[in-house]
Amino acid sequence: MKINQLKSYAALGLVTMALAGCGGGDGGGTTTSSTEPQEPYKPEHAINLDILNLNDGGNVDTEKVENTARIVSAFYDNVINNIFSDLKFSEEPSIDNLKNYMEGKNNDDQNALFRSYKINSHFIHIVMKKNSPTDLASKNIFEEHSSQLGDHYYSLGGFVSFDKEMTCLLMLTGDLETLRCGDESSAMKLAYVKGLSVNEFDLKINDPSVSFPKTFVEFDPNSRSVIVNGSKKADLNNDSTLSWQL
């Protein structure tokens, strides 16, 4: 997967992405709370959760939660939109319309320029071909400020293309939606899970030029609690901050 490290923000007009917090370690780097200078992010097809728009106050771990959830949600949206575009559906892209199309299918093979699909009643196996592009670079989904202490940003042109094939498995069964892409040898490994009691966002980028750490976020919408990497826990407050447990 080719990831462009940009030298000019304005010339290329691509998004800036909050990759990690400075201030050292996994939990430090806080400042006085201030209004987040960013546009609210709302996904198209992924579940719209409070953790997608947090007031991080410069907290490194809170940034990881927000930006991991955002990039995984954006990739999920991209996969859904690509299916409708590649297969030339006349309906508006939506999970319900996709489920209706999948009903009764059994290993229905469909091939497009950049992707191929094997469609069944409850799942779709997707092969993203070599050099298949994505639309992430054009999405305004990441925080844009760079002057606030505690935030550290890199310019990233989005996930432009893949140097080799990457497979994804999209499963839509009842109230459960899951997308799993790549493996340990892929340039990117990603997982999205929408369930009744838990939502998961798992992201690993295997590229030495990118300093986004492997991050696994679990969010329980009922208890409004967050777990990062299976151990670090926080509670979501009404002011969109996270209270991290020691």
C-alpha positions in Angstrom: 0.0 0.0 0.0 1.5 3.3 -1.0 1.3 6.0 1.6 2.4 9.5 0.5 4.2 11.6 3.1 3.3 15.1 1.8 5.5 18.2 2.1 2.9 20.7 1.1 -0.6 20.8 2.7 -2.1 23.5 0.5 -0.6 22.5 -2.8 -2.1 19.1 -2.8 -5.3 19.9 -0.8 -5.3 16.6 1.0 -6.4 15.8 4.5 -4.2 16.0 7.5 -4.4 13.2 9.9 -3.8 13.0 13.6 -1.6 10.0 13.9 -0.3 10.1 17.5 0.0 12.5 20.5 3.2 14.0 21.5 4.1 14.4 25.2 5.5 11.0 25.6 4.1 7.6 26.5 0.6 6.3 26.1 -1.3 8.5 28.6 0.2 11.9 29.1 0.2 15.1 27.2 -2.8 17.0 28.4 -3.6 20.7 28.3 -6.3 22.9 29.5 -9.6 21.9 27.9 -10.7 23.9 24.9 -13.2 23.6 22.1 -12.0 21.3 19.5 -11.1 23.3 16.3 -12.4 20.7 13.9 -15.5 19.9 11.8 -17.8 17.3 13.3 -17.4 13.9 11.7 -20.4 11.7 10.8 -19.9 8.5 8.9 -22.2 7.5 6.0 -22.8 3.9 6.8 -20.7 3.0 9.8 -22.4 3.5 13.2 -22.4 7.1 14.4 -20.9 7.1 17.9 -20.0 9.7 20.4 -16.4 8.6 20.4 -16.0 9.9 16.8 -16.2 13.5 18.1 -14.3 13.8 21.4 -12.9 16.8 23.2 -9.4 15.4 23.7 -7.9 18.4 25.4 -4.6 17.2 24.1 -4.8 13.8 25.7 -2.9 11.2 23.6 -5.1 8.2 24.4 -8.3 10.1 23.7 -6.9 11.1 20.3 -6.1 7.5 19.6 -9.7 6.5 20.3 -11.2 9.2 18.1 -8.9 8.9 15.1 -8.8 5.1 15.1 -12.6 5.0 15.1 -12.7 7.7 12.4 -10.3 6.0 10.0 -11.9 2.6 10.4 -15.3 4.0 9.9 -14.2 5.9 6.8 -12.7 2.7 5.4 -16.0 0.9 6.1 -17.9 3.6 4.3 -15.5 3.4 1.4 -16.0 -0.4 1.0 -19.8 0.0 1.0 -19.8 2.8 -1.5 -17.4 0.9 -3.8 -19.7 -2.1 -3.9 -22.6 0.0 -5.2 -20.3 1.8 -7.6 -18.5 -1.3 -8.9 -21.7 -3.3 -9.4 -23.6 -0.3 -10.8 -26.5 -0.5 -8.4 -29.3 2.0 -9.2 -30.2 2.2 -5.5 -28.7 4.7 -3.1 -25.8 3.1 -1.1 -27.1 1.8 2.2 -26.7 -1.3 4.4 -30.4 -2.2 4.0 -30.2 -2.0 0.2 -27.0 -4.1 0.2 -28.7 -6.7 2.4 -31.6 -6.9 0.0 -29.3 -7.5 -2.9 -27.3 -10.2 -1.0 -30.4 -12.2 -0.1 -30.4 -15.6 -1.7 -27.0 -15.2 -3.3 -24.6 -18.2 -3.2 -21.0 -17.5 -4.4 -22.1 -15.0 -6.9 -18.9 -13.8 -8.6 -18.7 -10.2 -9.7 -15.6 -8.5 -11.1 -14.8 -4.8 -11.4 -11.7 -2.8 -12.5 -10.1 -2.5 -9.1 -12.0 -5.1 -7.0 -13.6 -8.5 -7.3 -16.4 -9.9 -5.2 -17.9 -13.2 -4.1 -21.4 -12.5 -2.8 -23.4 -14.7 -0.5 -26.6 -14.2 1.6 -24.8 -12.9 4.7 -21.2 -12.1 3.6 -19.1 -10.7 0.8 -15.5 -11.8 0.1 -13.7 -8.8 -1.5 -10.3 -8.8 -3.2 -8.8 -5.4 -3.6 -6.5 -5.7 -6.5 -3.0 -4.4 -6.8 -3.0 -0.6 -7.1 -6.7 -0.3 -6.3 -7.4 3.3 -5.1 -9.4 4.4 -2.1 -11.2 7.7 -1.5 -9.9 8.4 2.0 -7.6 11.2 0.9 -10.6 13.3 -0.1 -12.5 12.8 3.1 -12.4 15.6 5.7 -12.4 13.2 8.7 -9.4 14.2 10.8 -8.6 17.0 13.1 -7.0 19.9 11.2 -5.3 22.0 13.9 -1.6 21.6 14.6 -0.7 24.3 17.1 -2.4 22.9 20.2 0.1 21.5 22.7 -0.4 17.7 23.1 -1.4 17.1 19.5 1.1 15.9 17.0 0.2 15.7 13.3 1.6 14.3 10.2 0.5 15.1 6.7 -0.8 11.9 5.0 -2.3 11.7 1.5 -4.7 9.0 2.6 -4.4 5.3 1.6 -3.9 6.0 -2.1 -3.4 2.5 -3.4 -2.3 -1.0 -2.5 1.0 -2.4 -3.7 -0.4 -5.9 -3.7 -3.8 -7.6 -3.3 -5.6 -7.3 0.0 -8.7 -9.3 0.9 -11.6 -8.2 3.1 -14.6 -10.1 4.5 -17.8 -8.1 5.0 -20.5 -9.9 7.1 -24.0 -8.5 7.5 -26.1 -10.8 9.8 -29.1 -9.3 11.7 -27.9 -6.5 13.9 -24.2 -7.5 13.5 -22.0 -5.8 10.9 -18.3 -6.7 10.6 -15.5 -5.9 8.2 -12.1 -7.5 8.4 -9.3 -6.6 6.0 -5.7 -7.8 5.6 -3.5 -9.9 7.8 -0.2 -9.5 9.6 1.7 -9.4 6.3 -0.6 -6.8 4.7 0.3 -3.1 4.6 -2.8 -2.5 6.6 -4.9 -4.7 8.9 -8.3 -3.4 9.9 -11.4 -4.5 11.6 -14.8 -2.9 12.2 -17.5 -4.5 14.3 -21.0 -3.1 15.0 -22.9 -5.0 17.6 -25.7 -4.4 20.1 -23.4 -4.3 23.1 -20.0 -3.5 21.7 -18.4 -1.6 18.8 -14.8 -2.4 17.8 -12.3 -0.5 15.8 -9.0 -2.3 15.1 -6.2 -0.7 13.1 -2.6 -1.7 12.3 -0.5 0.0 9.7 2.6 -1.9 8.7 4.6 1.0 7.3 7.8 2.4 8.9 7.1 5.9 7.6 3.8 6.1 9.5 3.8 6.5 13.3 0.2 5.5 14.0 0.5 2.7 16.6 -1.5 -0.4 16.5 -4.7 0.4 18.3 -7.7 -1.7 19.3 -10.7 0.3 20.6 -13.8 -1.3 22.2 -16.8 0.9 23.0 -19.9 -0.2 24.9 -22.7 2.1 24.0 -24.8 0.9 27.0 -22.2 1.7 29.7 -20.5 4.4 27.6 -17.2 2.9 28.4 -14.0 2.6 26.3 -11.3 0.0 26.4 -8.1 0.6 24.4 -5.7 -2.3 23.6 -7.6 -4.6 26.0 -6.4 -2.9 29.1 -6.6 0.9 29.3 -10.1 1.9 30.3 -12.1 5.2 30.3 -15.7 6.5 30.8 -17.3 8.8 28.3 -18.6 12.0 29.9 -21.5 14.2 28.8 -19.1 16.9 27.7 -17.5 14.5 25.2 -14.3 14.0 27.3 -13.0 10.6 28.5 -12.1 10.0 32.1 -9.2 7.6 32.1 -8.9 5.1 34.9 -5.5 4.7 36.6 
